[in-house]
Amino acid sequence: MSEILAPAGSFDALVAAVRCSADAVYLGAEDFNARANAKNFDRESLKEAVKYCHERNVKVYLTLNTIISDDEQEKAEDLISFCGKIGIDAFIIQDLSLVEKIKRLAPACHIHASTQMSVQTAEGINFLESLGFSRAVVPRELSREEIKKLAENTNIELEVFVHGALCMSVSGQCYMSAMLGSRSGNRGLCAQPCRLPFSSDKSGRCDLSLKDNSLVPYLNELAQMRVASFKIEGRMKRPEYVAAAVTSCRNELDNTKNEKIEKSLRAVFSRSGFTDGYYLNQRGKDMFGTREKDDVVAAKDVLGDLARLYEKETPRFKVDFDFFMRENEKISLCAACGEINIKTDSDCVAEKAIKREINADDIREQLSKLGGTPFYAGEIIADIQKGLSIPISAINKLRRDAVEKLQQKILEANTPQVIHSAQQTKKDLPVKKQAGSQQKTYLIFSNKNQVPDDISNDYILVFPLNASEKLFEKYLEKGNQVCAELPRGIFGNAEAVEKKSEKLFNIGVKRFFCPTIDSAVIAKKIGADITASFGSNIFNSFSLDVWKNKFADEAILSAEMTTAQMNKISGDIRTGLICYGKLPLMLTRNCPMNNTISCDKCKKTGALTDRKGFAFPIDCSSGCSEILNSVPIYMCDRISEFENADFFVLKFTTETKDECTEILANYKTRSKAEKKYTRGLYQRGVI
């Protein structure tokens, strides 16, 4: 039975979700969650939330889905330990460094892979299963056929976003907010600059703003595909939105559609309507939309009605009662709820009636009064001796005591037991690394026309996987070391990516740059050497250690790290950084140019212009669209500041051959840049 998973950005939203029949909720603590601007939960309210939900047979998942620095590891461990003790059902994580911590500190809890892990393929999901994950939240960009294929070729549970906001970028692969304002989406503080004007035709349109996703009409279809969880986005939204979305999903699954609820769901929050474009594989301009004045006005008209959906406790459990009364004996009550059976005795003794005897109807009437509880009355047996009397208050107290015992039993049954792991030894931070004696330089080129003439063999060349085999062969024959860079967006093309990778490996390309888990699994399968590249989001020593043990002997550290953080990184693996290049700010499956200009007219030369007039080039060479920064990172003149770097990367995207030659000359002499540039986040860092 697929679950409805609701967002709980506040306790009111949590109550709305539960009372509208959600099966599970996901929420964040005060730290390490991807919606740091939601109200979230402190430790006392977390404990209360778990109790409230578990008493109603609702699961609670904690979002621990940001990348975490070395300095934050101890704080993260403390939170994990606390959540394990209060009975959190699962952790939703992005950072691989947390897997070992959860297994050690909260071994009864499940581990779910956040969509921010960017895992798109069956190969990647099966690798997560080998690490101990029980569920993967798949990308919002997948089509119906791609979801079905994943379900058929994986074993762990799959979770699909079925309603809510659509980011333009593939989750976990967006650096726009971080690069433009130091507010990192991967750290939970995205400022949503994508909702501002970024136009493909300089018109001031919002060509990075998508309508909200809604797959509610397809829930039964998804359930047949083996999708375990239907996830509603919206921890930043109000309780009325949560109530409308959960009720709409429940009605769809129960085949009891309610047009009023459907209209209210659109009214309470939409961006000019909803889209199912990714699911139906119909990407294009119909998917784009913004929050208009009419959308805001419409919300005001439905809030009152939606609030009434959750103003009262929703009966979730049927309880059967068996009431017993005999003269001069204490009255008692047995209650059965599912497989739970309890017995409650009273201090009240039944006596002969003087004025009015208590009859079976009186018993049934009082025991049926279960309002304000998650129970409703089923069969009520009144095994009573005639002619006796007891106070009505005694019956009511017996009922309340029985309900309290049932809630405690249900709470115990739904709360994971604290298990003392055999792996109690804390994993120490790897020894601080030292730079190797020979620092290498990688040059990543987007196309063959950028490569300078007579390129020195001192440089290692990297070409995109989709470049021709002849290009790789040409430079291999010249004696250059040559690598291939796998795409960040693989999605349903894993077989083709593996086939091309194997061909290149067989002609002599032995090292592959892998930006995601999906690509690393493929490269490892063919026996290649692996460099974890831009997109792998390696932000701490423990995550670096996981990549080293599972895949790579080299890693490009996260471009969201500061120079100081990079210099403190630990581990027995070669590390490097991008010292030049227009960094990709977004990876998207829906090209923003298609909102106004067709591919035929664009011819892969498109750019977005923001409200300040800056142009952000779009690179479509990898099969997806990558929106590049308007200016390149330039650290060629400050290489000496990176004390432990084993290699440096220059990433060429829109540059001409002459420009590449000039930049290489500056890099070689450690000269200052002559054109506009940014220092990126190496100095200012992210919040």
C-alpha positions as CSV (number, residue, x, y, z in Angstrom):
1,M,0.0,0.0,0.0
2,S,1.6,3.3,-1.1
3,E,1.8,6.0,1.5
4,I,0.9,9.6,1.3
5,L,3.8,11.6,2.6
6,A,3.1,15.2,3.7
7,P,5.3,18.2,4.5
8,A,5.3,19.5,8.0
9,G,7.1,22.9,8.2
10,S,5.3,23.6,11.5
11,F,3.3,21.8,14.1
12,D,0.1,23.2,12.7
13,A,1.0,21.8,9.3
14,L,1.8,18.4,10.9
15,V,-1.6,18.3,12.6
16,A,-3.3,19.3,9.3
17,A,-1.5,16.4,7.5
18,V,-2.4,13.8,10.1
19,R,-6.0,14.9,10.4
20,C,-6.4,14.7,6.7
21,S,-5.2,11.1,6.6
22,A,-1.5,11.3,5.7
23,D,0.4,8.1,6.3
24,A,3.7,9.8,7.0
25,V,5.1,13.3,7.5
26,Y,8.6,14.7,6.8
27,L,10.0,17.5,8.9
28,G,13.2,19.3,9.7
29,A,15.1,20.0,12.9
30,E,16.7,23.4,13.6
31,D,19.8,22.3,11.7
32,F,20.9,20.5,8.6
33,N,17.7,20.5,6.6
34,A,17.0,21.8,3.1
35,R,14.3,24.2,4.3
36,A,16.1,26.1,6.9
37,N,13.7,29.0,6.5
38,A,10.7,26.9,7.6
39,K,9.6,27.1,11.2
40,N,11.0,23.6,11.8
41,F,11.1,21.8,15.1
42,D,13.3,22.2,18.2
43,R,14.0,19.1,20.3
44,E,11.0,19.4,22.5
45,S,8.6,19.9,19.6
46,L,10.3,17.1,17.7
47,K,9.6,14.7,20.6
48,E,6.0,15.9,20.8
49,A,5.6,15.5,17.0
50,V,6.9,11.9,17.1
51,K,4.5,11.1,19.9
52,Y,1.5,12.7,18.3
53,C,2.2,10.9,15.0
54,H,3.0,7.5,16.4
55,E,-0.1,7.5,18.5
56,R,-2.0,7.8,15.2
57,N,0.0,5.3,13.3
58,V,1.7,7.9,11.2
59,K,5.5,7.7,10.4
60,V,7.9,10.6,10.9
61,Y,10.9,11.2,8.6
62,L,13.6,13.7,9.5
63,T,15.2,15.7,6.7
64,L,18.9,15.7,7.4
65,N,19.5,16.6,3.7
66,T,22.2,19.2,3.5
67,I,25.9,18.9,3.0
68,I,27.8,19.1,6.3
69,S,31.2,20.5,7.0
70,D,33.9,18.9,9.1
71,D,33.3,21.4,11.9
72,E,29.6,20.3,12.1
73,Q,30.1,16.6,12.3
74,E,29.8,16.4,16.1
75,K,26.6,18.5,16.1
76,A,25.1,16.2,13.4
77,E,26.0,13.1,15.5
78,D,24.2,14.6,18.5
79,L,21.1,15.3,16.5
80,I,21.1,11.8,15.0
81,S,21.5,10.2,18.5
82,F,18.6,12.2,19.9
83,C,16.3,11.4,17.0
84,G,17.2,7.7,17.3
85,K,16.2,7.8,21.0
86,I,12.8,9.5,20.4
87,G,11.8,7.1,17.6
88,I,12.2,8.9,14.3
89,D,11.3,6.4,11.7
90,A,13.8,7.4,9.0
91,F,16.4,10.0,8.1
92,I,16.4,11.6,4.6
93,I,20.0,12.4,3.7
94,Q,22.1,13.9,1.0
95,D,25.6,13.7,2.5
96,L,27.1,10.2,2.3
97,S,29.1,10.9,5.4
98,L,25.9,10.5,7.5
99,V,25.3,6.8,6.6
100,E,27.9,5.5,9.0
101,K,26.7,7.8,11.8
102,I,23.1,6.7,11.5
103,K,24.0,3.0,11.5
104,R,26.1,3.6,14.6
105,L,24.0,6.0,16.6
106,A,20.4,5.2,15.4
107,P,20.5,1.7,13.9
108,A,16.7,1.1,14.3
109,C,16.1,4.0,11.9
110,H,15.8,3.7,8.1
111,I,17.9,5.7,5.7
112,H,16.3,7.4,2.7
113,A,18.3,9.0,-0.1
114,S,17.2,12.6,-0.7
115,T,16.4,13.7,-4.2
116,Q,19.4,16.0,-3.6
117,M,21.7,13.0,-4.1
118,S,20.8,13.4,-7.8
119,V,20.5,9.6,-8.2
120,Q,18.7,9.0,-11.5
121,T,19.5,5.4,-12.6
122,A,18.8,1.9,-11.4
123,E,22.5,1.3,-11.1
124,G,22.8,4.3,-8.7
125,I,19.8,3.2,-6.7
126,N,21.1,-0.4,-6.4
127,F,24.4,1.0,-5.1
128,L,22.5,3.0,-2.4
129,E,20.9,-0.3,-1.4
130,S,24.3,-1.8,-0.9
131,L,25.2,1.0,1.5
132,G,22.1,0.4,3.6
133,F,19.5,2.7,2.2
134,S,15.9,1.4,2.3
135,R,14.4,4.1,0.0
136,A,15.4,6.6,-2.7
137,V,13.6,9.8,-3.5
138,V,13.8,10.0,-7.3
139,P,14.2,13.2,-9.3
140,R,11.2,15.2,-10.3
141,E,12.4,15.3,-13.9
142,L,11.6,11.6,-14.6
143,S,9.0,10.5,-17.1
144,R,6.4,7.8,-16.5
145,E,8.5,5.3,-18.5
146,E,11.7,6.1,-16.6
147,I,10.0,5.7,-13.2
148,K,8.5,2.4,-14.3
149,K,11.9,1.2,-15.5
150,L,13.5,2.1,-12.1
151,A,10.8,0.3,-10.3
152,E,11.3,-2.8,-12.4
153,N,15.1,-2.9,-11.9
154,T,15.5,-1.9,-8.2
155,N,14.6,-3.5,-4.9
156,I,14.4,-0.7,-2.4
157,E,11.4,1.6,-2.0
158,L,10.9,4.5,-4.5
159,E,9.5,7.8,-3.4
160,V,8.0,10.2,-6.1
161,F,7.1,13.9,-5.7
162,V,3.4,14.1,-6.7
163,H,2.6,17.6,-5.9
164,G,4.3,20.9,-5.2
165,A,6.9,23.3,-6.5
166,L,9.3,22.4,-9.3
167,C,12.8,23.7,-9.2
168,M,14.2,24.5,-12.6
169,S,17.4,22.7,-11.7
170,V,17.9,19.0,-10.9
171,S,17.9,18.8,-7.1
172,G,21.4,18.8,-5.7
173,Q,22.9,20.3,-8.9
174,C,21.9,23.9,-8.4
175,Y,24.5,26.5,-7.3
176,M,22.8,29.7,-8.5
177,S,21.7,30.9,-5.0
178,A,25.1,30.1,-3.6
179,M,27.2,31.7,-6.3
180,L,25.0,34.8,-6.6
181,G,24.4,35.5,-3.0
182,S,26.2,32.9,-0.8
183,R,22.8,31.3,0.2
184,S,23.4,27.7,-0.7
185,G,20.5,25.4,-1.7
186,N,22.7,22.4,-0.7
187,R,22.9,24.0,2.8
188,G,19.2,24.7,3.1
189,L,19.1,28.4,2.4
190,C,18.2,28.8,-1.2
191,A,17.1,32.4,-1.9
192,Q,15.2,31.3,-5.1
193,P,16.8,33.7,-7.5
194,C,15.4,31.5,-10.3
195,R,11.9,33.1,-9.6
196,L,13.3,36.5,-10.6
197,P,13.4,37.7,-14.2
198,F,15.9,35.6,-16.3
199,S,14.8,35.9,-19.9
200,S,16.0,34.2,-23.1
201,D,14.9,37.1,-25.2
202,K,15.8,40.1,-23.0
203,S,12.1,40.7,-22.3
204,G,12.2,40.4,-18.6
205,R,10.3,37.2,-18.5
206,C,10.8,34.5,-15.8
207,D,12.2,31.8,-18.0
208,L,13.6,29.8,-15.0
209,S,10.2,29.6,-13.2
210,L,8.2,26.5,-13.6
211,K,4.6,25.8,-12.7
212,D,4.0,23.6,-9.7
213,N,4.1,19.8,-10.4
214,S,0.9,17.8,-9.9
215,L,0.7,14.1,-10.5
216,V,-2.4,13.5,-8.4
217,P,-4.5,12.0,-11.3
218,Y,-1.8,9.4,-11.8
219,L,-1.5,8.1,-8.2
220,N,-3.1,4.7,-8.8
221,E,-1.0,4.3,-11.9
222,L,2.1,5.0,-9.9
223,A,1.0,2.6,-7.2
224,Q,0.8,-0.2,-9.8
225,M,4.4,0.6,-10.7
226,R,5.5,-0.2,-7.1
227,V,6.1,3.4,-6.0
228,A,6.0,3.2,-2.2
229,S,5.5,6.8,-1.3
230,F,3.7,9.8,-2.8
231,K,5.6,12.9,-1.6
232,I,3.9,16.3,-1.4
233,E,6.4,19.3,-1.5
234,G,5.7,22.3,0.7
235,R,7.4,22.7,4.1
236,M,7.4,26.4,3.5
237,K,3.7,26.5,2.9
238,R,0.7,27.0,5.3
239,P,-1.4,24.2,6.9
240,E,-4.3,24.9,4.6
241,Y,-2.2,24.0,1.6
242,V,-1.1,20.7,3.3
243,A,-4.7,19.9,4.1
244,A,-5.8,20.4,0.5
245,A,-2.9,18.4,-1.0
246,V,-3.3,15.5,1.3
247,T,-7.1,15.4,1.0
248,S,-6.8,15.5,-2.8
249,C,-4.3,12.6,-2.8
250,R,-6.5,10.6,-0.4
251,N,-9.6,11.2,-2.5
252,E,-7.7,10.0,-5.7
253,L,-6.6,6.8,-4.1
254,D,-10.0,6.1,-2.6
255,N,-11.7,6.9,-6.0
256,T,-13.8,9.6,-4.3
257,K,-12.9,12.7,-6.3
258,N,-14.1,16.0,-5.0
259,E,-14.1,18.8,-7.6
260,K,-14.3,21.4,-4.8
261,I,-11.1,20.1,-3.2
262,E,-9.4,20.0,-6.6
263,K,-10.3,23.7,-7.3
264,S,-9.2,24.6,-3.8
265,L,-5.9,23.0,-4.2
266,R,-5.2,25.1,-7.2
267,A,-6.5,28.2,-5.5
268,V,-4.5,27.8,-2.3
269,F,-1.2,27.9,-4.2
270,S,-0.2,27.7,-7.8
271,R,1.9,29.4,-10.4
272,S,-0.7,29.9,-13.2
273,G,-1.8,26.3,-12.8
274,F,-0.1,23.0,-12.6
275,T,2.1,20.9,-14.9
276,D,2.7,17.1,-15.5
277,G,5.1,17.8,-18.3
278,Y,8.0,15.8,-17.0
279,Y,5.9,12.8,-16.2
280,L,4.3,12.8,-19.6
281,N,7.6,13.5,-21.3
282,Q,6.2,16.7,-22.7
283,R,8.8,19.3,-21.8
284,G,8.5,22.8,-23.2
285,K,7.0,26.2,-22.7
286,D,3.7,24.9,-21.3
287,M,5.6,24.0,-18.1
288,F,6.6,27.6,-17.3
289,G,4.6,29.8,-14.9
290,T,4.8,32.5,-12.3
291,R,2.8,33.4,-9.2
292,E,0.4,36.0,-10.5
293,K,-1.9,38.4,-8.6
294,D,-5.0,36.3,-9.4
295,D,-3.3,33.3,-7.8
296,V,-2.8,35.2,-4.6
297,V,-6.3,36.6,-4.5
298,A,-7.8,33.1,-5.1
299,A,-6.0,31.7,-2.1
300,K,-7.8,34.1,0.3
301,D,-11.2,32.7,-0.8
302,V,-10.5,29.1,0.2
303,L,-8.5,29.3,3.4
304,G,-11.5,29.1,5.7
305,D,-13.0,26.0,4.0
306,L,-9.6,24.3,4.0
307,A,-9.0,25.0,7.6
308,R,-12.2,23.2,8.5
309,L,-10.7,20.0,6.9
310,Y,-8.5,19.6,10.0
311,E,-10.2,21.5,12.8
312,K,-11.2,18.3,14.5
313,E,-9.5,15.0,15.3
314,T,-10.0,12.4,12.5
315,P,-11.0,9.0,13.7
316,R,-8.4,6.5,12.4
317,F,-8.9,3.4,14.5
318,K,-12.0,1.3,15.2
319,V,-12.2,0.1,18.8
320,D,-14.5,-2.7,20.1
321,F,-15.6,-2.5,23.7
322,D,-16.7,-5.3,26.2
323,F,-18.1,-3.8,29.4
324,F,-18.5,-6.0,32.5
325,M,-20.7,-5.2,35.5
326,R,-21.8,-7.4,38.4
327,E,-23.3,-6.5,41.8
328,N,-20.7,-5.7,44.5
329,E,-17.9,-6.1,42.0
330,K,-15.7,-3.5,40.4
331,I,-16.7,-2.6,36.9
332,S,-14.2,-3.3,34.0
333,L,-13.8,-2.6,30.4
334,C,-11.9,-4.6,27.7
335,A,-11.0,-2.8,24.5
336,A,-9.7,-4.3,21.2
337,C,-8.1,-2.2,18.4
338,G,-6.7,-4.3,15.6
339,E,-4.3,-6.7,17.3
340,I,-4.1,-4.7,20.5
341,N,-6.2,-5.8,23.4
342,I,-6.2,-4.2,26.8
343,K,-8.3,-4.4,30.0
344,T,-9.1,-1.6,32.4
345,D,-10.5,-1.9,35.9
346,S,-12.3,0.7,37.9
347,D,-12.4,1.4,41.6
348,C,-16.2,1.9,41.2
349,V,-18.3,-1.0,42.6
350,A,-21.8,-1.7,41.1
351,E,-24.6,-1.5,43.6
352,K,-28.4,-2.1,43.5
353,A,-30.2,0.8,41.8
354,I,-32.3,3.0,44.1
355,K,-33.8,5.3,41.6
356,R,-32.6,4.3,38.1
357,E,-30.7,1.3,36.8
358,I,-27.9,1.5,34.2
359,N,-28.9,-0.3,31.1
360,A,-27.0,-1.5,28.0
361,D,-28.0,1.6,26.0
362,D,-26.5,3.9,28.7
363,I,-23.3,1.9,28.4
364,R,-23.2,2.2,24.6
365,E,-24.0,5.9,24.6
366,Q,-21.1,6.7,27.0
367,L,-18.5,4.4,25.4
368,S,-19.3,5.9,21.9
369,K,-18.2,9.3,23.0
370,L,-14.8,9.2,21.4
371,G,-14.7,12.7,20.0
372,G,-11.3,14.4,20.2
373,T,-9.5,11.0,20.0
374,P,-8.2,9.1,16.9
375,F,-10.8,6.3,17.7
376,Y,-14.3,5.5,16.7
377,A,-16.6,2.9,18.3
378,G,-17.1,-0.5,16.7
379,E,-19.0,-3.3,18.5
380,I,-20.0,-2.6,22.1
381,I,-20.9,-5.5,24.3
382,A,-22.6,-4.6,27.6
383,D,-22.3,-7.7,29.8
384,I,-24.2,-6.3,32.7
385,Q,-26.4,-7.5,35.5
386,K,-29.9,-5.9,35.6
387,G,-31.0,-3.6,38.4
388,L,-27.6,-2.1,39.2
389,S,-26.4,1.4,39.2
390,I,-23.1,3.2,38.8
391,P,-22.2,6.9,38.2
392,I,-22.0,7.9,34.6
393,S,-18.7,9.6,35.4
394,A,-17.3,6.1,36.3
395,I,-18.1,4.8,32.8
396,N,-16.5,7.9,31.2
397,K,-13.4,7.5,33.3
398,L,-13.1,3.9,32.3
399,R,-13.4,4.8,28.7
400,R,-10.8,7.5,29.0
401,D,-8.4,5.1,30.8
402,A,-8.9,2.5,28.1
403,V,-8.3,5.1,25.3
404,E,-5.1,6.2,27.0
405,K,-3.8,2.6,27.3
406,L,-4.6,2.0,23.6
407,Q,-2.8,5.1,22.6
408,Q,0.3,4.0,24.6
409,K,0.2,0.5,23.0
410,I,-0.1,2.0,19.6
411,L,2.7,4.5,20.3
412,E,5.0,1.6,21.5
413,A,4.1,-0.5,18.4
414,N,4.9,2.4,16.0
415,T,8.1,3.7,17.7
416,P,11.4,2.0,16.6
417,Q,13.1,0.4,19.5
418,V,16.4,1.8,20.6
419,I,19.0,-0.7,19.5
420,H,22.5,-0.8,21.0
421,S,24.7,-1.2,17.9
422,A,27.7,-3.4,17.9
423,Q,29.4,-0.6,16.0
424,Q,29.7,1.8,18.9
425,T,33.2,2.9,18.1
426,K,33.2,6.3,16.6
427,K,35.0,6.6,13.2
428,D,37.9,9.0,13.6
429,L,38.5,11.8,11.2
430,P,41.0,10.7,8.6
431,V,44.5,12.1,9.0
432,K,45.0,15.5,7.5
433,K,46.2,15.1,4.0
434,Q,49.3,16.6,2.5
435,A,49.7,17.7,-1.1
436,G,51.6,15.4,-3.3
437,S,55.0,16.3,-4.7
438,Q,53.8,16.7,-8.2
439,Q,50.7,18.8,-8.8
440,K,48.7,17.9,-12.0
441,T,46.6,20.1,-14.2
442,Y,43.5,19.0,-15.9
443,L,42.0,21.0,-18.8
444,I,38.3,20.3,-19.4
445,F,37.2,21.3,-22.9
446,S,33.6,21.4,-24.2
447,N,34.6,20.9,-27.8
448,K,37.6,20.1,-30.0
449,N,37.9,23.6,-31.4
450,Q,39.0,25.0,-28.1
451,V,42.2,23.0,-27.7
452,P,45.3,25.2,-28.3
453,D,47.7,24.1,-31.0
454,D,50.7,22.1,-29.8
455,I,49.1,21.6,-26.4
456,S,51.8,20.6,-23.9
457,N,51.9,17.0,-22.6
458,D,52.2,18.4,-19.1
459,Y,48.4,19.0,-19.2
460,I,45.9,16.2,-18.9
461,L,43.0,16.7,-21.4
462,V,39.4,16.0,-20.5
463,F,36.7,15.8,-23.1
464,P,32.9,15.2,-22.7
465,L,31.8,11.6,-23.1
466,N,29.8,12.5,-26.2
467,A,32.8,13.8,-28.1
468,S,33.9,11.6,-31.0
469,E,36.2,8.6,-30.5
470,K,38.5,10.1,-33.1
471,L,39.1,13.1,-30.9
472,F,40.2,10.9,-28.0
473,E,42.3,8.8,-30.3
474,K,44.0,11.9,-31.9
475,Y,45.4,13.1,-28.6
476,L,46.2,9.7,-27.2
477,E,48.3,9.1,-30.4
478,K,50.1,12.4,-29.7
479,G,51.1,11.1,-26.3
480,N,48.7,13.2,-24.2
481,Q,46.9,11.8,-21.2
482,V,43.2,11.9,-22.0
483,C,40.1,11.5,-19.8
484,A,36.4,11.5,-20.4
485,E,33.8,13.5,-18.4
486,L,30.5,11.7,-17.8
487,P,27.3,13.8,-17.8
488,R,25.6,14.9,-14.6
489,G,22.2,14.2,-16.2
490,I,22.1,10.5,-17.2
491,F,18.4,9.7,-16.5
492,G,17.2,7.0,-18.8
493,N,20.4,6.8,-20.9
494,A,22.5,4.7,-18.5
495,E,22.9,1.9,-21.1
496,A,24.1,4.3,-23.8
497,V,26.5,6.0,-21.3
498,E,28.0,2.7,-20.3
499,K,28.4,1.5,-23.9
500,K,30.2,4.7,-24.9
501,S,32.4,4.6,-21.8
502,E,33.4,1.0,-22.5
503,K,34.4,2.0,-26.0
504,L,36.6,4.8,-24.8
505,F,38.1,2.6,-22.1
506,N,39.0,0.0,-24.7
507,I,40.9,2.6,-26.9
508,G,42.9,3.8,-24.0
509,V,40.9,6.3,-22.0
510,K,41.5,5.0,-18.5
511,R,40.3,7.9,-16.2
512,F,36.8,9.2,-16.1
513,F,35.5,12.3,-14.4
514,C,32.3,11.3,-12.5
515,P,30.0,14.0,-11.1
516,T,27.4,11.8,-9.6
517,I,26.9,8.4,-8.0
518,D,25.2,7.2,-11.2
519,S,28.3,8.0,-13.3
520,A,30.7,6.6,-10.7
521,V,28.9,3.2,-10.7
522,I,29.2,3.0,-14.5
523,A,32.9,3.9,-14.5
524,K,33.7,1.5,-11.7
525,K,31.9,-1.3,-13.6
526,I,34.2,-1.0,-16.6
527,G,37.3,-0.8,-14.4
528,A,38.2,2.8,-15.0
529,D,40.1,5.1,-12.7
530,I,37.7,7.7,-11.2
531,T,37.9,11.4,-10.4
532,A,34.9,12.6,-8.4
533,S,34.1,15.8,-10.3
534,F,32.0,18.9,-10.1
535,G,28.5,17.9,-9.0
536,S,29.6,15.2,-6.4
537,N,29.3,17.9,-3.7
538,I,32.1,16.6,-1.5
539,F,32.1,19.0,1.4
540,N,33.8,17.1,4.2
541,S,36.5,14.6,5.0
542,F,34.1,11.7,5.8
543,S,32.2,12.1,2.5
544,L,35.5,12.2,0.8
545,D,36.5,9.0,2.5
546,V,33.3,7.3,1.3
547,W,34.1,8.2,-2.3
548,K,37.7,7.0,-1.8
549,N,36.6,3.6,-0.4
550,K,33.8,3.0,-2.9
551,F,34.9,4.7,-6.1
552,A,37.6,7.3,-6.6
553,D,41.3,7.9,-6.1
554,E,40.9,11.6,-6.8
555,A,38.2,14.1,-6.0
556,I,37.4,17.7,-7.0
557,L,36.2,19.3,-3.7
558,S,32.9,21.2,-3.6
559,A,33.1,24.7,-5.2
560,E,31.0,25.8,-2.1
561,M,34.0,25.3,0.2
562,T,36.3,28.0,1.2
563,T,40.1,27.9,0.8
564,A,40.5,27.5,4.5
565,Q,38.1,24.5,4.6
566,M,39.9,22.9,1.6
567,N,43.3,23.3,3.4
568,K,41.9,21.5,6.5
569,I,40.4,18.6,4.6
570,S,41.6,15.1,5.7
571,G,41.9,11.8,3.9
572,D,44.1,9.5,2.0
573,I,43.0,10.6,-1.5
574,R,44.2,13.2,-4.0
575,T,42.1,16.3,-4.0
576,G,41.8,19.3,-6.3
577,L,39.7,22.3,-7.3
578,I,38.5,24.3,-10.2
579,C,40.7,27.3,-10.5
580,Y,39.2,28.6,-13.7
581,G,35.8,28.3,-15.4
582,K,32.3,29.5,-15.8
583,L,30.7,27.2,-13.3
584,P,27.4,25.5,-14.1
585,L,24.8,27.1,-11.9
586,M,22.0,24.8,-12.9
587,L,21.4,21.5,-14.6
588,T,18.0,21.3,-16.1
589,R,16.1,18.9,-18.4
590,N,13.8,21.6,-19.6
591,C,15.8,24.2,-21.6
592,P,14.7,27.7,-20.7
593,M,15.4,28.8,-24.3
594,N,12.4,26.7,-25.4
595,N,10.1,29.1,-23.5
596,T,10.6,31.6,-26.3
597,I,13.1,30.4,-28.9
598,S,13.2,27.0,-30.6
599,C,16.3,24.8,-30.7
600,D,16.5,25.4,-34.5
601,K,16.9,29.2,-33.9
602,C,19.0,28.9,-30.8
603,K,21.6,26.5,-32.3
604,K,23.1,25.9,-28.9
605,T,24.2,29.5,-28.5
606,G,21.5,30.7,-26.1
607,A,21.9,32.8,-23.0
608,L,19.7,34.1,-20.3
609,T,19.7,37.8,-19.3
610,D,18.9,38.8,-15.7
611,R,17.3,42.0,-14.5
612,K,20.8,43.7,-14.2
613,G,21.7,42.9,-17.8
614,F,24.2,40.0,-17.1
615,A,24.2,37.2,-19.6
616,F,24.3,33.6,-18.4
617,P,25.3,31.2,-21.3
618,I,23.4,27.9,-21.7
619,D,25.4,24.8,-22.6
620,C,23.3,22.0,-24.2
621,S,26.1,19.7,-25.3
622,S,25.6,17.1,-22.6
623,G,22.0,16.1,-23.4
624,C,20.6,18.4,-20.7
625,S,20.9,22.2,-20.4
626,E,23.5,23.7,-18.1
627,I,23.2,27.3,-17.2
628,L,26.6,28.8,-16.7
629,N,27.7,31.7,-14.6
630,S,28.0,35.0,-16.4
631,V,31.7,35.3,-15.4
632,P,34.4,32.7,-14.7
633,I,36.0,31.8,-11.4
634,Y,39.6,32.9,-11.6
635,M,42.1,31.7,-9.0
636,C,45.1,31.2,-11.3
637,D,47.0,34.0,-9.6
638,R,46.4,32.6,-6.1
639,I,47.2,28.9,-6.6
640,S,49.7,29.0,-3.7
641,E,46.9,29.6,-1.2
642,F,45.7,26.0,-1.7
643,E,48.2,24.3,0.5
644,N,47.1,20.7,0.1
645,A,45.8,20.6,-3.5
646,D,47.2,17.7,-5.6
647,F,45.7,19.0,-8.9
648,F,44.0,22.0,-10.4
649,V,41.2,22.1,-13.0
650,L,40.6,24.7,-15.7
651,K,37.1,24.2,-17.2
652,F,36.6,25.8,-20.6
653,T,33.0,26.2,-21.8
654,T,32.2,29.1,-24.1
655,E,35.9,30.2,-24.7
656,T,37.5,30.3,-28.1
657,K,40.8,28.6,-28.8
658,D,42.6,32.0,-28.5
659,E,41.0,32.7,-25.2
660,C,41.9,29.2,-23.9
661,T,45.5,29.8,-25.0
662,E,45.6,33.2,-23.2
663,I,44.1,31.7,-20.0
664,L,46.6,28.9,-20.0
665,A,49.5,31.3,-20.4
666,N,48.2,33.3,-17.4
667,Y,47.8,30.1,-15.4
668,K,51.3,29.1,-16.2
669,T,52.8,32.4,-15.0
670,R,50.2,32.8,-12.2
671,S,49.2,36.1,-13.6
672,K,46.2,38.2,-12.7
673,A,43.1,38.1,-14.9
674,E,42.7,40.8,-17.5
675,K,38.9,40.4,-17.9
676,K,35.9,40.3,-15.5
677,Y,36.0,37.3,-13.1
678,T,34.8,36.1,-9.7
679,R,36.6,34.5,-6.8
680,G,33.6,32.3,-6.4
681,L,33.0,31.0,-2.9
682,Y,36.6,30.2,-2.1
683,Q,36.9,33.4,0.0
684,R,33.3,34.3,1.1
685,G,31.9,30.8,1.5
686,V,28.3,29.9,1.9
687,I,25.8,30.4,4.8
